[in-house]
Amino acid sequence: MVRTRSSTPAELIAAAPGDYFYLDTPTHRWFATGVAARVVIDRDAVHVWTATTSDVEPWVDPLRQVVDLLNSAVGGALGGSGGGGGAGGAGGCPDWRAFGWAEPELGHALAGRPDLVGGDQPLLHLVVPTRMVDVTPSLSVAGTGPIAAFRLGCTTREVSDGHHVATGFRSFPSLVGECAGAIFTLDSRTGLADVIRIG
């Protein structure tokens, strides 16, 4: 369920009981909690998890695979309703909004240079939340606090400044590079990613 309320980023982050994402874009301020489905790309495979299932696929077309796996996972995890998902969209696929981040090495891997990727760390990590809020701060707090922050398990990050870009998901890797990662949200209905490029 998407709700709109007035609150500061700091208040939302402090009150989060567990995993969360906060992302401030020119049109929305999103705050999401919980994990209904999770997809990870590493240099060898694409992995997906929900509360009841898990799957792994070898690399073929990883960005397409991410979307396909989330369509399948969200349909089962949320049953067509919930925080990050909704009624079926075009072609019978469920609607969802995912939040995640990408490491700078993602571009190397997708360009066919896995030798430039050290270790087996995730290169792209996407989560469909169980609850999502479209935050509408009052004028007195607009523009205060981080523009992006998240906690997922033991991984936390807070970003106070970055470059915003809206792009198609398949063009997304061109935004990350040797010194730049990104935090972003992906809308299944439009295929557009709102990206905060870091670095």
Backbone as CSV, one residue per row, in Angstrom:
resi,resn,N_x,N_y,N_z,CA_x,CA_y,CA_z,C_x,C_y,C_z
1,MET,0.847,-1.193,0.000,0.000,0.000,0.000,0.882,1.242,0.000
2,VAL,0.547,2.220,-0.817,1.289,3.472,-0.876,0.514,4.523,-0.112
3,ARG,1.152,5.144,0.839,0.527,6.200,1.616,1.349,7.467,1.496
4,THR,0.699,8.607,1.669,1.392,9.887,1.630,1.288,10.532,2.999
5,ARG,2.407,11.014,3.502,2.409,11.657,4.804,3.514,12.701,4.851
6,SER,3.488,13.515,5.895,4.510,14.544,6.066,5.451,14.113,7.174
7,SER,6.728,14.018,6.874,7.713,13.624,7.863,9.089,13.955,7.314
8,THR,10.077,14.032,8.215,11.437,14.279,7.759,12.130,12.945,7.496
9,PRO,13.152,12.935,6.633,13.908,11.705,6.420,14.490,11.160,7.720
10,ALA,15.022,12.041,8.560,15.628,11.588,9.815,14.612,10.893,10.705
11,GLU,13.377,11.408,10.768,12.333,10.783,11.586,11.994,9.396,11.058
12,LEU,11.863,9.262,9.748,11.524,7.974,9.161,12.634,6.949,9.383
13,ILE,13.877,7.376,9.168,15.008,6.468,9.328,15.146,6.030,10.777
14,ALA,14.994,6.973,11.714,15.124,6.641,13.126,14.041,5.668,13.583
15,ALA,12.859,5.747,12.969,11.738,4.901,13.384,11.712,3.551,12.676
16,ALA,12.570,3.357,11.664,12.544,2.106,10.899,12.953,0.935,11.790
17,PRO,12.106,-0.100,11.894,12.426,-1.223,12.783,13.459,-2.180,12.210
18,GLY,13.676,-2.133,10.906,14.617,-3.063,10.283,15.115,-2.516,8.971
19,ASP,15.052,-3.332,7.926,15.531,-2.911,6.610,14.675,-1.774,6.057
20,TYR,15.332,-0.817,5.402,14.593,0.312,4.812,15.369,0.876,3.633
21,PHE,14.647,1.622,2.779,15.237,2.446,1.727,14.599,3.818,1.785
22,TYR,15.403,4.865,1.629,14.890,6.229,1.468,15.536,6.802,0.216
23,LEU,14.720,7.400,-0.664,15.250,7.988,-1.890,14.479,9.257,-2.211
24,ASP,15.200,10.344,-2.392,14.633,11.659,-2.687,14.896,11.970,-4.153
25,THR,13.828,11.986,-4.969,13.950,12.323,-6.383,13.237,13.644,-6.642
26,PRO,13.400,14.234,-7.820,12.729,15.519,-8.080,11.206,15.452,-7.996
27,THR,10.615,14.272,-8.161,9.149,14.179,-8.159,8.581,13.444,-6.953
28,HIS,9.382,12.625,-6.283,8.888,11.847,-5.149,9.972,11.723,-4.082
29,ARG,9.517,11.557,-2.843,10.403,11.150,-1.755,9.860,9.819,-1.238
30,TRP,10.583,8.743,-1.554,10.122,7.399,-1.236,10.747,6.902,0.058
31,PHE,9.937,6.223,0.872,10.464,5.510,2.035,9.824,4.126,2.041
32,ALA,10.650,3.093,2.070,10.163,1.725,1.940,10.792,0.863,3.021
33,THR,10.004,-0.110,3.526,10.506,-1.018,4.562,10.119,-2.450,4.215
34,GLY,10.864,-3.380,4.795,10.588,-4.789,4.597,11.063,-5.298,3.252
35,VAL,11.083,-6.619,3.101,11.555,-7.249,1.868,10.553,-8.316,1.443
36,ALA,9.845,-8.065,0.335,8.957,-9.075,-0.239,9.716,-9.954,-1.229
37,ALA,10.634,-9.352,-1.973,11.448,-10.093,-2.947,12.779,-9.377,-3.096
38,ARG,13.810,-10.142,-3.394,15.156,-9.563,-3.513,15.868,-10.233,-4.671
39,VAL,16.539,-9.424,-5.508,17.315,-9.937,-6.635,18.730,-9.371,-6.565
40,VAL,19.701,-10.228,-6.794,21.111,-9.833,-6.767,21.786,-10.316,-8.046
41,ILE,22.562,-9.432,-8.657,23.455,-9.809,-9.762,24.876,-9.851,-9.214
42,ASP,25.570,-10.976,-9.413,27.011,-10.993,-9.198,27.681,-11.264,-10.548
43,ARG,28.951,-11.515,-10.565,29.629,-11.612,-11.863,29.332,-12.916,-12.591
44,ASP,28.658,-13.850,-11.923,28.396,-15.148,-12.534,26.925,-15.466,-12.747
45,ALA,26.032,-14.864,-11.954,24.646,-15.322,-11.974,23.703,-14.226,-11.481
46,VAL,22.406,-14.501,-11.650,21.339,-13.659,-11.136,20.577,-14.489,-10.112
47,HIS,20.424,-13.966,-8.892,19.808,-14.690,-7.787,18.527,-13.976,-7.371
48,VAL,17.508,-14.743,-6.981,16.258,-14.160,-6.492,15.818,-14.920,-5.249
49,TRP,15.274,-14.175,-4.265,14.745,-14.759,-3.044,13.421,-14.107,-2.687
50,THR,12.503,-14.900,-2.159,11.315,-14.403,-1.470,11.259,-15.142,-0.132
51,ALA,10.201,-14.916,0.630,10.079,-15.588,1.922,9.941,-17.101,1.768
52,THR,9.484,-17.554,0.602,9.201,-18.986,0.436,9.987,-19.657,-0.685
53,THR,10.649,-18.893,-1.533,11.334,-19.489,-2.679,12.689,-18.830,-2.909
54,SER,13.522,-19.516,-3.670,14.781,-18.936,-4.139,15.111,-19.565,-5.481
55,ASP,15.889,-18.843,-6.282,16.259,-19.344,-7.606,17.559,-18.685,-8.012
56,VAL,18.267,-19.294,-8.914,19.491,-18.720,-9.468,19.544,-19.071,-10.944
57,GLU,19.943,-18.101,-11.762,20.072,-18.306,-13.204,21.458,-17.857,-13.633
58,PRO,22.099,-18.582,-14.541,23.373,-18.106,-15.090,23.155,-16.863,-15.938
59,TRP,24.214,-16.110,-16.123,24.146,-14.903,-16.947,23.732,-15.232,-18.370
60,VAL,22.726,-14.548,-18.865,22.388,-14.547,-20.280,22.206,-13.095,-20.705
61,ASP,21.187,-12.478,-20.148,20.909,-11.052,-20.330,20.473,-10.555,-18.956
62,PRO,21.421,-10.255,-18.064,21.095,-10.071,-16.645,20.073,-8.982,-16.336
63,LEU,20.073,-7.874,-17.073,19.096,-6.827,-16.770,17.684,-7.274,-17.134
64,ARG,17.545,-7.971,-18.250,16.228,-8.531,-18.579,15.835,-9.589,-17.566
65,GLN,16.800,-10.415,-17.148,16.517,-11.465,-16.177,16.051,-10.881,-14.849
66,VAL,16.637,-9.763,-14.429,16.224,-9.123,-13.181,14.734,-8.793,-13.228
67,VAL,14.304,-8.163,-14.311,12.901,-7.761,-14.436,12.002,-8.982,-14.503
68,ASP,12.394,-9.992,-15.282,11.580,-11.197,-15.398,11.460,-11.912,-14.053
69,LEU,12.559,-12.020,-13.324,12.526,-12.697,-12.028,11.688,-11.935,-11.014
70,LEU,11.773,-10.606,-11.039,10.955,-9.825,-10.111,9.474,-9.943,-10.458
71,ASN,9.135,-9.948,-11.747,7.734,-10.141,-12.129,7.199,-11.453,-11.565
72,SER,7.986,-12.517,-11.691,7.555,-13.818,-11.180,7.519,-13.844,-9.657
73,ALA,8.568,-13.294,-9.036,8.671,-13.351,-7.579,7.611,-12.502,-6.903
74,VAL,7.374,-11.308,-7.422,6.412,-10.407,-6.787,5.000,-10.951,-6.926
75,GLY,4.681,-11.550,-8.059,3.363,-12.133,-8.233,3.059,-13.173,-7.172
76,GLY,4.079,-13.961,-6.794,3.876,-14.972,-5.765,3.990,-14.420,-4.361
77,ALA,4.953,-13.513,-4.141,5.208,-13.021,-2.785,4.107,-12.120,-2.281
78,LEU,3.527,-11.289,-3.164,2.520,-10.331,-2.735,1.117,-10.725,-3.162
79,GLY,1.013,-11.731,-3.993,-0.296,-12.199,-4.402,-1.128,-11.151,-5.105
80,GLY,-0.416,-10.214,-5.813,-1.144,-9.183,-6.541,-1.501,-7.981,-5.716
81,SER,-1.045,-7.902,-4.450,-1.305,-6.714,-3.629,-0.171,-6.553,-2.650
82,GLY,-0.102,-5.376,-2.005,0.930,-5.159,-1.009,1.665,-3.885,-1.251
83,GLY,2.790,-3.701,-0.487,3.490,-2.438,-0.506,4.156,-2.129,-1.811
84,GLY,4.992,-3.057,-2.318,5.726,-2.754,-3.525,5.049,-3.242,-4.778
85,GLY,3.989,-4.032,-4.647,3.331,-4.599,-5.811,1.867,-4.250,-5.825
86,GLY,1.214,-4.516,-6.951,-0.192,-4.203,-7.047,-0.855,-5.090,-8.071
87,ALA,-1.958,-4.644,-8.546,-2.684,-5.417,-9.544,-1.843,-5.563,-10.794
88,GLY,-2.188,-6.533,-11.605,-1.399,-6.807,-12.795,-1.300,-5.622,-13.713
89,GLY,-0.111,-5.443,-14.296,0.118,-4.359,-15.237,-0.013,-4.865,-16.657
90,ALA,0.687,-4.212,-17.567,0.623,-4.597,-18.975,1.098,-6.030,-19.148
91,GLY,0.372,-6.765,-19.969,0.760,-8.135,-20.237,0.522,-9.075,-19.079
92,GLY,-0.256,-8.654,-18.068,-0.545,-9.513,-16.934,0.542,-9.539,-15.883
93,CYS,1.623,-8.776,-16.043,2.699,-8.740,-15.057,2.285,-7.867,-13.878
94,PRO,2.702,-8.235,-12.669,2.327,-7.427,-11.504,3.037,-6.080,-11.513
95,ASP,2.385,-5.088,-10.926,3.026,-3.786,-10.729,3.895,-3.861,-9.484
96,TRP,5.078,-3.314,-9.561,5.940,-3.244,-8.387,6.904,-2.082,-8.547
97,ARG,7.430,-1.655,-7.430,8.510,-0.673,-7.401,9.624,-1.277,-6.554
98,ALA,10.808,-1.340,-7.128,11.954,-1.905,-6.427,12.951,-0.800,-6.100
99,PHE,13.703,-1.013,-5.039,14.732,-0.074,-4.601,16.048,-0.832,-4.502
100,GLY,17.148,-0.169,-4.861,18.404,-0.883,-4.803,19.613,-0.013,-5.029
101,TRP,20.727,-0.687,-5.182,21.973,0.020,-5.442,22.841,-0.807,-6.379
102,ALA,23.772,-0.121,-7.029,24.715,-0.771,-7.940,26.124,-0.337,-7.578
103,GLU,27.033,-1.265,-7.678,28.452,-0.979,-7.437,29.124,-0.535,-8.732
104,PRO,30.238,0.205,-8.635,30.914,0.683,-9.845,31.312,-0.429,-10.814
105,GLU,31.601,-1.625,-10.274,32.060,-2.717,-11.128,30.965,-3.306,-12.021
106,LEU,29.693,-2.915,-11.805,28.612,-3.456,-12.626,28.869,-3.229,-14.114
107,GLY,29.319,-2.031,-14.463,29.578,-1.726,-15.870,30.618,-2.636,-16.478
108,HIS,31.688,-2.967,-15.718,32.716,-3.882,-16.224,32.121,-5.250,-16.522
109,ALA,31.322,-5.761,-15.589,30.770,-7.107,-15.759,29.842,-7.170,-16.965
110,LEU,28.966,-6.169,-17.116,28.023,-6.179,-18.231,28.715,-5.938,-19.568
111,ALA,29.911,-5.343,-19.521,30.681,-5.127,-20.747,31.523,-6.352,-21.114
112,GLY,31.353,-7.445,-20.375,32.091,-8.660,-20.689,33.481,-8.703,-20.109
113,ARG,33.723,-7.913,-19.044,35.039,-7.908,-18.394,34.931,-8.324,-16.930
114,PRO,34.452,-9.548,-16.653,34.372,-9.983,-15.258,35.733,-10.063,-14.579
115,ASP,36.815,-10.124,-15.382,38.152,-10.145,-14.804,38.470,-8.863,-14.053
116,LEU,37.724,-7.780,-14.337,37.940,-6.509,-13.642,37.101,-6.400,-12.369
117,VAL,36.325,-7.448,-12.083,35.482,-7.474,-10.891,36.154,-8.343,-9.846
118,GLY,36.475,-7.759,-8.695,37.137,-8.518,-7.641,36.141,-9.223,-6.749
119,GLY,36.380,-10.507,-6.458,35.547,-11.242,-5.517,34.164,-11.555,-6.051
120,ASP,33.300,-11.992,-5.130,31.945,-12.407,-5.495,30.889,-11.482,-4.912
121,GLN,31.265,-10.231,-4.634,30.309,-9.302,-4.033,29.178,-8.973,-5.000
122,PRO,27.992,-8.649,-4.471,26.897,-8.239,-5.360,27.272,-6.999,-6.163
123,LEU,26.920,-7.006,-7.440,27.158,-5.849,-8.298,25.907,-4.989,-8.407
124,LEU,24.743,-5.628,-8.305,23.467,-4.922,-8.297,22.547,-5.657,-7.347
125,HIS,21.850,-4.874,-6.514,20.999,-5.456,-5.479,19.672,-4.713,-5.524
126,LEU,18.566,-5.417,-5.750,17.241,-4.808,-5.831,16.288,-5.487,-4.853
127,VAL,15.460,-4.668,-4.176,14.489,-5.163,-3.209,13.117,-4.602,-3.543
128,VAL,12.101,-5.464,-3.588,10.713,-5.017,-3.622,10.234,-5.008,-2.178
129,PRO,9.855,-3.842,-1.645,9.505,-3.756,-0.219,8.114,-4.311,0.067
130,THR,7.882,-4.599,1.339,6.539,-4.994,1.755,5.666,-3.781,2.039
131,ARG,6.291,-2.642,2.392,5.547,-1.414,2.636,6.288,-0.254,1.981
132,MET,5.540,0.690,1.434,6.140,1.813,0.722,5.327,3.070,0.993
133,VAL,6.022,4.169,1.243,5.380,5.449,1.533,5.912,6.487,0.563
134,ASP,5.008,7.234,-0.068,5.392,8.397,-0.864,5.343,9.592,0.091
135,VAL,6.509,10.003,0.564,6.596,11.018,1.617,6.452,12.406,0.999
136,THR,5.617,13.236,1.594,5.461,14.618,1.149,5.813,15.539,2.308
137,PRO,7.084,15.947,2.414,7.473,16.783,3.551,6.827,18.161,3.485
138,SER,6.698,18.783,4.630,6.251,20.174,4.664,7.354,21.058,4.094
139,LEU,7.003,22.271,3.709,7.987,23.185,3.130,9.135,23.452,4.082
140,SER,8.864,23.367,5.379,9.905,23.700,6.358,11.002,22.648,6.427
141,VAL,10.717,21.407,5.973,11.730,20.363,6.051,12.201,19.905,4.680
142,ALA,11.579,20.404,3.615,11.995,19.984,2.281,13.463,20.306,2.048
143,GLY,14.189,19.360,1.504,15.592,19.591,1.178,16.543,19.346,2.325
144,THR,16.040,18.896,3.490,16.922,18.606,4.610,17.180,17.112,4.692
145,GLY,18.329,16.743,5.242,18.641,15.338,5.427,19.253,14.717,4.187
146,PRO,19.460,13.393,4.222,20.095,12.713,3.086,19.179,12.691,1.872
147,ILE,19.783,12.520,0.694,18.971,12.336,-0.511,18.741,10.850,-0.777
148,ALA,19.537,9.999,-0.154,19.366,8.563,-0.282,19.985,7.877,0.924
149,ALA,19.338,6.828,1.394,19.869,6.056,2.512,19.196,4.693,2.509
150,PHE,19.902,3.681,3.008,19.278,2.377,3.149,19.996,1.544,4.193
151,ARG,19.257,0.572,4.717,19.822,-0.478,5.565,19.227,-1.785,5.086
152,LEU,20.072,-2.741,4.741,19.629,-4.060,4.336,20.570,-5.068,4.976
153,GLY,20.077,-5.729,5.996,20.937,-6.622,6.757,22.054,-5.832,7.412
154,CYS,23.295,-6.232,7.127,24.455,-5.545,7.706,24.968,-4.404,6.830
155,THR,24.330,-4.178,5.684,24.780,-3.137,4.763,23.976,-1.862,4.990
156,THR,24.675,-0.780,5.274,24.021,0.522,5.437,24.768,1.551,4.608
157,ARG,24.032,2.548,4.140,24.653,3.630,3.375,23.772,4.865,3.482
158,GLU,24.407,6.015,3.556,23.685,7.288,3.557,24.426,8.245,2.639
159,VAL,23.676,8.904,1.755,24.259,9.765,0.731,23.663,11.160,0.869
160,SER,24.517,12.144,1.034,24.034,13.518,1.210,24.025,14.308,-0.090
161,ASP,24.725,13.820,-1.122,24.798,14.560,-2.375,25.033,13.585,-3.515
162,GLY,24.454,13.881,-4.668,24.638,13.030,-5.839,23.946,13.654,-7.039
163,HIS,24.131,13.040,-8.176,23.569,13.546,-9.429,22.365,12.712,-9.811
164,HIS,21.190,13.350,-9.972,19.969,12.621,-10.291,19.800,12.462,-11.798
165,VAL,19.430,11.242,-12.226,19.154,10.948,-13.629,17.949,10.002,-13.680
166,ALA,17.043,10.237,-14.629,15.971,9.288,-14.903,16.279,8.623,-16.240
167,THR,16.246,7.304,-16.280,16.647,6.601,-17.491,15.938,5.258,-17.577
168,GLY,15.931,4.667,-18.742,15.453,3.304,-18.875,16.396,2.352,-18.171
169,PHE,15.840,1.288,-17.602,16.659,0.374,-16.799,17.786,-0.235,-17.612
170,ARG,17.540,-0.553,-18.869,18.587,-1.186,-19.664,19.721,-0.213,-20.009
171,SER,19.470,1.103,-19.880,20.533,2.090,-20.076,21.240,2.431,-18.766
172,PHE,20.743,1.857,-17.690,21.249,2.176,-16.367,22.759,1.963,-16.198
173,PRO,23.351,0.859,-16.705,24.782,0.646,-16.470,25.688,1.757,-16.978
174,SER,25.230,2.524,-17.982,26.071,3.608,-18.481,26.249,4.709,-17.444
175,LEU,25.440,4.687,-16.379,25.535,5.723,-15.337,26.543,5.374,-14.260
176,VAL,26.933,4.111,-14.185,27.933,3.735,-13.198,29.257,3.553,-13.924
177,GLY,30.320,3.714,-13.206,31.633,3.630,-13.828,32.676,3.284,-12.794
178,GLU,33.918,3.462,-13.165,35.021,3.025,-12.317,34.959,3.627,-10.922
179,CYS,34.495,4.877,-10.827,34.473,5.551,-9.527,33.066,5.906,-9.071
180,ALA,32.039,5.419,-9.758,30.679,5.842,-9.453,29.757,4.642,-9.285
181,GLY,29.040,4.630,-8.170,27.959,3.682,-7.967,26.650,4.450,-8.013
182,ALA,25.570,3.810,-7.587,24.278,4.471,-7.652,23.301,3.815,-6.694
183,ILE,22.351,4.619,-6.208,21.176,4.141,-5.492,19.980,4.542,-6.332
184,PHE,18.992,3.649,-6.467,17.927,3.951,-7.431,16.635,3.229,-7.078
185,THR,15.558,3.631,-7.751,14.280,2.934,-7.687,13.819,2.637,-9.113
186,LEU,13.204,1.474,-9.292,12.769,1.015,-10.608,11.268,0.753,-10.574
187,ASP,10.543,1.328,-11.536,9.097,1.177,-11.649,8.795,0.148,-12.741
188,SER,8.121,-0.937,-12.382,7.845,-1.984,-13.363,6.890,-1.521,-14.458
189,ARG,6.024,-0.556,-14.160,5.031,-0.122,-15.152,5.663,0.663,-16.288
190,THR,6.670,1.476,-15.963,7.295,2.328,-16.975,8.646,1.817,-17.440
191,GLY,9.274,0.957,-16.643,10.627,0.521,-16.972,11.669,1.602,-16.750
192,LEU,11.282,2.688,-16.052,12.211,3.792,-15.801,12.834,3.680,-14.424
193,ALA,14.099,4.019,-14.350,14.819,4.060,-13.087,15.113,5.509,-12.707
194,ASP,14.773,5.871,-11.467,15.196,7.157,-10.900,16.473,6.893,-10.138
195,VAL,17.567,7.487,-10.580,18.895,7.129,-10.123,19.586,8.298,-9.439
196,ILE,20.173,8.043,-8.280,21.098,8.989,-7.666,22.496,8.436,-7.911
197,ARG,23.235,9.077,-8.819,24.587,8.619,-9.152,25.554,9.152,-8.103
198,ILE,26.365,8.280,-7.547,27.278,8.631,-6.463,28.695,8.605,-7.007
199,GLY,29.388,9.728,-6.925,30.757,9.773,-7.391,30.886,10.421,-8.747
